[in-house]
């Protein structure tokens, strides 16, 4: 039904006939991969094919892309490849789908567009292929459509599994003049002139991407095809797209100069630093954090839309571009030379100096060139609540950036200068989730545990800017209460407080108490402290694909403090953590009040490994690398000769991770 509706819409534009339909080939084409090819790979792609169609018409223009995948599951670790998830990618809308699975016994199951499961928010479609087995061959074809023609297509495969054949085709109407080139390959593209014109490039066999798509330098070496639209011609009318970085960003630079965000007074000042730009930058960033919070939105890199800087200060929340505007105003008023820089996520494909584009440059930063009192240039990231001047999060560090400079001209518009650069700076302080647990021993052997969960660094910023605005205190209480009800030991969570944020990035968190029943032991007691599934580290290329993290600088660490009750000491068997990765170890240390180390153990409890997830549409990858499930502390009655510091009862020690 959805395909029919989409087809009717295309008929109104006179385009339903040549539309890229999702059609499957003959079943005979679903043949197993020869066993000698990539024998250790759990999944091997027989085919990965993309077809882009760019259409220009006076009544409306559009872009369609059809993706075709065929792969064989050769081991149980490859079954996750059958869990398809099509997330919304910009304005692309899924309009057609066909899929099938050929089992080891030769039976074939066929699926269509109506079999896809739409996410509640309407932004994703999913299809977990049922009854998938080792030896199955999966084929699917999907077509997406968006309004307007794409100006830039950069196709460099980043497969999550070995691929035997890779193919990409870009076709377009005669009104669109193009420029194309191959990247990092000797294989030439095939060009067919006409209406429509067609460009095809073929590659493979290709091994799996060794970097999981996480390192931008690896993208520079990947082979592929790049196509740009250089001109649109319609009769006597034509339009040329940017040939230089100045022409590409000229409109943005002029909008910056005349934007409401930079106009008008603001009620915010910093103390003068006597001509020291770094000092002024440090004070300006501190003043910005106290005055306004980031609402988690980038703002599209457009200062001409939205309210002024004064409005943002009055509301206390604003997007990234207006935070940059406020920071820039503070520095300009302090006499510091400031340049605006548009940048894009570092895990996007690298831009080329000879191919100017504004695609993806939606984030705004500040660049301080070398000047009096500042020997070396300095980058400022306005949305980072834990960065000092010159420090950058992984969402900005190493990113492509276009630095803008304008010069006034008499009787004419200002001259615009644009320089393609790369953001360079020290890494920002990583985030940490701190879980502190105070134990109070009961006469019946049970214990009361008071939890304080707080965030430091980037994690504190995430609680402040993303979690707190999105979840109310009542929702936090309901979540924690439900978590207590689900505990198999019947633990109760009481005295729940919502999220509270102190000034600055740190200090955001919540508190609650819970009752921990004791496991009877003749010499003491044992408690299990459930910490929930705490994310240790996440790796991703597009921060918005994983709503729980802001950027890859959030390499979580854990500091878990458990005071030892009076009269008890830690048993010979060290505290244990349950980890999802067998190659990770943790260290526990028990100390007296004066810092003397009482015990030190290396320990690990291996569990299953969470398989990486591949989003074929975004070509973005992320993986949960480890999560802490529980901390178990085992105590026993302390003997008099086991207390060398003689202060356990007055100043209990702590077990730390």
RAZI-V389968 format. One record per helix or strand. SS is the DSSP state (2 for helix, 1 for strand). FROM is the first residue (numbers start at 0). TO is the last residue. Records with the same first field share a line. If there is no record, write none. Layout:
SS = FROM-TO / FROM-TO
//
This chain:
2 = 1-11 / 26-28 / 75-81 / 112-114 / 215-219 / 244-257 / 276-290 / 298-300 / 308-314 / 319-332 / 456-469 / 472-484 / 542-544 / 639-641
1 = 42-54 / 61-72 / 82-86 / 92-101 / 107-111 / 116-117 / 123-127 / 136-146 / 151-155 / 161-162 / 165-171 / 175-182 / 189-191 / 196-202 / 205-205 / 223-233 / 236-239 / 292-293 / 316-317 / 338-342 / 362-367 / 370-370 / 373-373 / 377-379 / 390-391 / 399-408 / 411-421 / 425-426 / 431-440 / 446-455 / 492-493 / 499-499 / 507-515 / 518-520 / 523-534 / 537-538 / 557-562 / 567-569 / 575-577 / 585-590 / 596-602 / 604-604 / 612-614 / 619-623 / 626-636 / 653-655
//
